[in-house]
């Protein structure tokens, strides 16, 4: 009797184990099917992989969507999209500045976004016709040495004065600097901008390949002032409290106080609106915005996420009343920089 009872128990256990294995297998099949059903998404990103790669991986993890991504310069990718036309494999264009987004909108390459996306950011941080929306913001500042520059200039236009000869740096090949010069052309005019550029060159401005070396040079005592974006310094001070340098905001309401954006758009050539919009929604979600605050140290623009603690709040800044779409004339800026000798 005992032996029969034991055999029955063994049979019952085997049945239960087999049933559990079948159930687990079914769950695995369902998960795999869900992964396959999620589909793919192709992104052209003018934002560097080191900046946004982890965020895109997180999007894949959360959604099951497989992302194919092409990293290159923002302007380079904009040209590629226009050349590819309706044959473009890209669904989403993720740009480093508003000018390139505006240029694509002007050329009919974008599809308007839903109002609930463009309405989720402050005024001016989305295209008026809905063709693109900002995902984060960055402010133009002077990175200064507090010791060597106890009384910093109130305007970038003051940097042509003799007292700053050889003490100031810029990065004329940098896209953010070029957007700043474009803003100056729009606000102050072509002639004034050209005079300022020539005055800087005559004042022995020091040339750097990009922004981060200027921040390093100020720290090392090789430079007193650099024209950069705000977050370069915070990247350093977030891990080193003793890092030498300070952000100085200038030119309230004018070009020196420009707040540019990184932004995103849905391409007209795409037939993958669902996944494209899921990605844009993710960038504007609380998790996406927190990433920009904690990892890139840019200004969050949506979802009620506050800026990094040491930053002046976005709503307390006084940027120029300039539509970011007006930054699309990059070609004119490049011609001007070449004419004055700022570019080779």
Buried (B, 14 or more C-beta within 10 A) or exposed (E): EEEEEEEEEEEEEEEEEEEEEEEEEEEEEEEEEEBEEBEEBBBBBBBEEEBBBEBBEBBBEEBBBBBEBBBBBBBEBBBBBBEBEEEBEBBBBBBBBBBBBBBBBEBEBBBBBBEEBBEBBEEBBBBEEBBBBBBBBBBBBBBBBEEEBEEBBEBBBBBBEEEBEEBBBBBBBBBBBBBBBBBBBBBBEEEBBBBBBBBBBEBEBBEBEBBBBBBBBBBEEEBBBBBBBBBBBBBBBBEEEEBBBBBBBBBEEBBBBBBBBBBBBBBBBBEBBEBBBBBBBBBBBEBBBBBBBEBBBBBBBBBEBEBBEEBBEBEEBEBBEBBBBBBBBBEBBBEBBEEBEBBE
